[in-house]
Structure formats: C-alpha cells, structure tokens
C-alpha cells in the first residue's frame, strides 16, 4: 500500500509533521522554479489543466469519528507557502466534483487549509483532490480516504506500525492526533493493550497526564500486541473519541546491532 501513514508516526522514526515539512521544502523549490519559468503564462482556470503531483497519503478511519485531511502542500508555520495571490481548495473526485469546505455547514468544512469531516461515514470513502493555484501555476495532489464501518473494521487495517527494542525502556506515540488536542496541559489519553485498559496499577507501563506517549519500562517479546490510544474531542457540545491503533514491531538489541552494521556497510561501500 502507498504511504498508509502508519510507519511515519513511530517513536524512533521521523514524525509525520517532519516529513511533511521536508516534502514541503522540496515542493517549494520545485514550484519556485516553475513559477520563474512560467511567469508569462496566464492563470489556470480549471483543475484539468493543473499539474498532478501524485498521491500524498492514504488514511484509514472508523465511522463516527472526526477526520482531518491536511493540505499536502508545504507550510511555513501555519501558513501555506505562496499565500500571496494564491488559492487552495478541496473537492472529492466523484461525478459531481463538488468543491468542499467553502462554507462551515453540515459535516464538512475547511480550517487552516485542512479539510474537516465530522463525523465521518463510509460514504465519505474516496479520493480527495487538493488544488493549489496562483497567478501562474496550478498543481493538484490526491489523498485517499477509507472509512470503515465498525462491523467491518479490522485492527490490521487500522493499525500504525512502530518499533520497540527489547531489554530497554521504550515508548509508543499516539499518532496523528495533533488536530484534536484542545488542552495540551490537561490532555488525558487512555491506553489499552489488547482491549485491556492500562492504568496506574500496571507497573509495566507509565502513562503521564499531558503526554501523547505510553512508556514501556522494559520491552520484551510479551510487549507485542495491539495497543489503542483514545483521546476525547469535544465539538459543539458533542464528545467524540479519537482512537488510534498501534501494532508495534519488536526488535531484539542484537537485531538492532545487525541492522546498524548493515547500513554502515552500505555507507562505506557506496561512499
């Protein structure tokens, strides 16, 4: 599967936001070069004439929960690059190609160039097109969304992958929840392992208020399983539970050493 955004949120790896910023800078220089060479081109009027830059990511979500599709185009702080005389829009790639989020009504609206769907239903499944346009350039990228019915969802489809290393302390990060954190200081995330609530009485785990992480005091093969983090999100008096599932990959310290040696060998061989 293409960039299911599961492996991007792992503890030892780069975060989604870091990768988005990295991609953003590549796109910045690319679009800047295009704009300079195309300064005499008239503004594009239709997405049919826009340059398609490919699929950004896939999202897998559960019905009844809020969904946020973030803009695939680069950000500088909270502002999309090229904000001067530019426009960003969303539409679903269906027969009607209706522009989404122009008004904050119903279940769909735009906020900071992200498309919000609340609550999501299986009918929201499909391809969403994000279009960036300025006076001389137009580009589109797509985002795939799959909303599962609760009766059809499987943990395998919904789970992110993260890495834990045996014989040491480790941690899992509740992924892809930044848009739903309303009070970081008083945030309380519930953690479950194989559907069993992890509380303070369980000495194998440490869960701190205001933290997005679940700390595992001593990782072992018994640490494998399906973990679930649950964050409450309140919108217009209604509380929604934002749930994320993690299926960690357990790696032994010896295995980590072999992986390090392998990449060291490649580095020496190539350079």
HELIX and SHEET records of a PDB file:
HELIX    1   1 UNK A    7  UNK A    9  5                                   3    
HELIX    2   2 UNK A   16  UNK A   37  1                                  22    
HELIX    3   3 UNK A   47  UNK A   49  5                                   3    
HELIX    4   4 UNK A  122  UNK A  124  5                                   3    
HELIX    5   5 UNK A  155  UNK A  158  1                                   4    
HELIX    6   6 UNK A  178  UNK A  180  5                                   3    
HELIX    7   7 UNK A  221  UNK A  223  5                                   3    
HELIX    8   8 UNK A  253  UNK A  270  1                                  18    
SHEET    1   A 5 UNK A  51  UNK A  62  0                                        
SHEET    2   A 5 UNK A 138  UNK A 148  1                                        
SHEET    3   A 5 UNK A 126  UNK A 133 -1                                        
SHEET    4   A 5 UNK A  87  UNK A  92 -1                                        
SHEET    5   A 5 UNK A  99  UNK A 100 -1                                        
SHEET    1   B 3 UNK A  67  UNK A  69  0                                        
SHEET    2   B 3 UNK A 114  UNK A 117 -1                                        
SHEET    3   B 3 UNK A 108  UNK A 111 -1                                        
SHEET    1   C 2 UNK A  75  UNK A  76  0                                        
SHEET    2   C 2 UNK A  79  UNK A  80 -1                                        
SHEET    1   D 5 UNK A 159  UNK A 160  0                                        
SHEET    2   D 5 UNK A 238  UNK A 247  1                                        
SHEET    3   D 5 UNK A 226  UNK A 235 -1                                        
SHEET    4   D 5 UNK A 189  UNK A 193 -1                                        
SHEET    5   D 5 UNK A 196  UNK A 197 -1                                        
SHEET    1   E 2 UNK A 163  UNK A 165  0                                        
SHEET    2   E 2 UNK A 249  UNK A 251  1                                        
SHEET    1   F 3 UNK A 170  UNK A 173  0                                        
SHEET    2   F 3 UNK A 213  UNK A 216 -1                                        
SHEET    3   F 3 UNK A 205  UNK A 206 -1                                        
END                                                                             
